[in-house]
Amino acid sequence: MPAKEQRRREAVRQRRLEEARAQALEIQLAAWQKSQQVRDYVEAVRRTAIERHGAIGPGSHLERWLTWTSEYADRLDPLRRDPADFWLAESDTDSA
């Protein structure tokens, strides 16, 4: 294959890799923002419940909901995953 064609193909491959990395970043950022919003909301509900009722009953519907919602936020949060997974490897886009 001529050198010019190799350079063109490499440039295309690099552009696709860059686009895939940017898209992955946007997805991670949106998930992180959503997880932060959920955590902020959970904390606001918790504070409101304590202000109004003095405490949240152990095993109550609200306590179970707060636990589930906090766990949901953790599942959304990309920072709860291995940071090594953040960088999209070149091999991840070879089929693209």
N, C-alpha and C positions, 0 to 999 in steps of 0.2 A: 504494500500500500504506500502511495506517495506520502512524503513528509507533510505536505500541505493538507492532505485529507486527514492524516493522523492528528494534526494540530486542531483542525476543525472539529473532529470527533471529541477530542479531549476538552475543547472549549464547551461543547454542548454538554458533555458529561459533568463538567464542573458547574455549569449554570444550573443543571437539574439538581445537583447535589445542594447547591446554595438555596435553591427554591424549596427543596424538601426540608432543609434545616430551618429555614425561616417559617415554613408552615408548621413544623413541629414546635417551634418556639411559641408561635401564636396560640396553638392549642394548649401548651403547657401554661402559658400566661393566663389564658381565660380560665383554665381549671383552678389555678392558684388563686386568682381573684375571686372566683365563686366560692372556694373553700374559705377564704377570709370573710366574705360576706356572711356565709352560713355561721361561722364562729362568732362573728359580731352579733348576729341575730340571736343565737343561742344565749350569749352572755346577757343581752338586753332582756330576753324572756326570763332568764334566771334572776336577774336583779329585780325586775318588776314583780315576779312572784314572791320574792323574799320581802320586798317593800310592802306588798299588800297583805301577805299572809304570815310573815315572820320566818317561815321556813318552807322547804320543799319536803314533803313526806317521803320517807324511804319506801321504795317500791310503788310509789304513786304513779298514776298515768303520766303526770308531768315529768317525773324523774326518768321514767322509761323513755319518754319522747326526747328529753334532753340528751340522754345517753345515746340513743339511736342517731340523733341529729349530729352530735359530736363525732360519732364514728363515721357517719356519712361524709362529713367535712374532711376527715382524715383520708377517706377513700378517694376523694376528689383531688386532694393536694399532691401535686407532683413532687414536692419536697419531701414527702414521706417515702419516696422511692429512692433507689440507689442513684446518686448523682452521676455515676458512670454511665447510666442509661440516657442521660440528657443529650449527649453528643451523638448525632446521627452519623454512623460510620459510612464511609464511601461504599462499602459492600451492601449497605441497606438500600441503595438506590441503583444498583447495577441492573436490576430488572426493569427499572423505570424507563 
